[in-house]
Amino acid sequence: MSDLHSLIYVSTATHLMTDAELETLLQGAVEQNNKNDVTGVLLYNDGDFMQCLEGPEHILRETFKRISRSSRHSGIICLFDEKISKRSFSDWHMGYAKTSKSQMLALSSAQWKKIAEAPLDEKKESEGLILLRDFWSRR
Ligand SMILES: Cc1cc2nc3c(=O)[nH]c(=O)nc-3n(C[C@H](O)[C@H](O)[C@H](O)COP(=O)(O)O)c2cc1C
């Protein structure tokens, strides 16, 4: 079985980020993720972040540690921490989009857990992941 994993979290910026600060943050993330085979998307609205990370589990754990230590945000809540059978954002070493307040609310309050006991390839996709991909394809 592949070692593909996904981590999805929400967090709060320690101050409202300017577009230039977001751009710098994203550039650093893309550079790291290119080296580490990590893909995903980063969403931002008015001080709220949501990020989806995909990649080999041990690399994701290291990446998440680095992200968790960043002084740029706090209050990290992990919504999804599971094996996945394929990537949803394989072309993005970190896609970025701003959301509206209501989109961020819908995404962060969606159901993220899959049916726990089913084998990976039979698990129903979580509502959150379906919403996230839908948001990304219409952005
Ligand atoms: C919202 C957010 C998203 C991040 N995304 C990634 C990422 O996708 N990959 C990565 O390697 N690091 C990521 N980082 C970590 C930064 O690249 C960088 O290592 C970290 O922000 C440095 O710590 P500092 O912000 O305290 O200077 C992220 C950090 C934040 C705050």
Ligand as a Chemical Component Dictionary entry (heavy atoms), coordinates in Angstrom:
data_LIG
# 
_chem_comp.id                   LIG 
_chem_comp.type                 NON-POLYMER 
_chem_comp.pdbx_formal_charge   0 
_chem_comp.three_letter_code    LIG 
# 
loop_
_chem_comp_atom.comp_id 
_chem_comp_atom.atom_id 
_chem_comp_atom.alt_atom_id 
_chem_comp_atom.type_symbol 
_chem_comp_atom.charge 
_chem_comp_atom.model_Cartn_x 
_chem_comp_atom.model_Cartn_y 
_chem_comp_atom.model_Cartn_z 
_chem_comp_atom.pdbx_ordinal 
LIG C1  C1  C 0 0.135 29.217 7.044  1  
LIG C2  C2  C 0 1.483 28.588 6.852  2  
LIG C3  C3  C 0 1.644 27.655 5.832  3  
LIG C4  C4  C 0 2.874 27.015 5.644  4  
LIG N1  N1  N 0 2.989 26.084 4.654  5  
LIG C5  C5  C 0 4.141 25.403 4.521  6  
LIG C6  C6  C 0 4.255 24.380 3.549  7  
LIG O1  O1  O 0 3.340 24.097 2.781  8  
LIG N2  N2  N 0 5.433 23.703 3.482  9  
LIG C7  C7  C 0 6.493 23.990 4.298  10 
LIG O2  O2  O 0 7.509 23.329 4.175  11 
LIG N3  N3  N 0 6.404 24.965 5.219  12 
LIG C8  C8  C 0 5.266 25.677 5.349  13 
LIG N4  N4  N 0 5.187 26.669 6.298  14 
LIG C9  C9  C 0 6.368 26.970 7.125  15 
LIG C10 C10 C 0 7.149 28.110 6.501  16 
LIG O3  O3  O 0 7.584 27.740 5.215  17 
LIG C11 C11 C 0 8.357 28.464 7.345  18 
LIG O4  O4  O 0 9.161 27.348 7.573  19 
LIG C12 C12 C 0 7.949 28.991 8.669  20 
LIG O5  O5  O 0 6.868 29.879 8.467  21 
LIG C13 C13 C 0 9.138 29.688 9.300  22 
LIG O6  O6  O 0 8.822 30.108 10.589 23 
LIG P1  P1  P 0 8.397 31.638 10.866 24 
LIG O7  O7  O 0 7.096 31.809 10.138 25 
LIG O8  O8  O 0 8.211 31.705 12.333 26 
LIG O9  O9  O 0 9.479 32.512 10.290 27 
LIG C14 C14 C 0 3.973 27.338 6.489  28 
LIG C15 C15 C 0 3.812 28.294 7.510  29 
LIG C16 C16 C 0 2.581 28.915 7.679  30 
LIG C17 C17 C 0 2.418 29.951 8.757  31 
# 
loop_
_chem_comp_bond.comp_id 
_chem_comp_bond.atom_id_1 
_chem_comp_bond.atom_id_2 
_chem_comp_bond.value_order 
_chem_comp_bond.pdbx_ordinal 
LIG C1  C2  SING 1  
LIG C2  C3  SING 2  
LIG C2  C16 DOUB 3  
LIG C3  C4  DOUB 4  
LIG C4  N1  SING 5  
LIG C4  C14 SING 6  
LIG N1  C5  DOUB 7  
LIG C5  C6  SING 8  
LIG C5  C8  SING 9  
LIG C6  O1  DOUB 10 
LIG C6  N2  SING 11 
LIG N2  C7  SING 12 
LIG C7  O2  DOUB 13 
LIG C7  N3  SING 14 
LIG N3  C8  DOUB 15 
LIG C8  N4  SING 16 
LIG N4  C9  SING 17 
LIG N4  C14 SING 18 
LIG C9  C10 SING 19 
LIG C10 O3  SING 20 
LIG C10 C11 SING 21 
LIG C11 O4  SING 22 
LIG C11 C12 SING 23 
LIG C12 O5  SING 24 
LIG C12 C13 SING 25 
LIG C13 O6  SING 26 
LIG O6  P1  SING 27 
LIG P1  O7  DOUB 28 
LIG P1  O8  SING 29 
LIG P1  O9  SING 30 
LIG C14 C15 DOUB 31 
LIG C15 C16 SING 32 
LIG C16 C17 SING 33 
# 
